[in-house]
Amino acid sequence: MNIGAVNNSALLGIQRGFDNMNRDAAKIASATAVSAAEAPAREDLTRTLVGLQENSSNVQASTKAFSTQNRMLGMFLDEVA
């Protein structure tokens, strides 16, 4: 197993997740009050909120992968040392 690849993948997942969360948060912050005639705009806001939650879950999963890899590396070093 290539340890660097696991770390890079996890860190990339974390970075992309935060980038997407920042984008979604900016969309939510810039949203204005929506009237009944602007229902599509509400649907966009709903999609953005769902995307924010999805990206949060992706960051958590990538963080777990990074943490697990680091724990495994620590156990390996303990065995070798």
Secondary structure as UniProt FT lines:
FT   HELIX           3..30
FT   HELIX           36..38
FT   HELIX           39..80
//
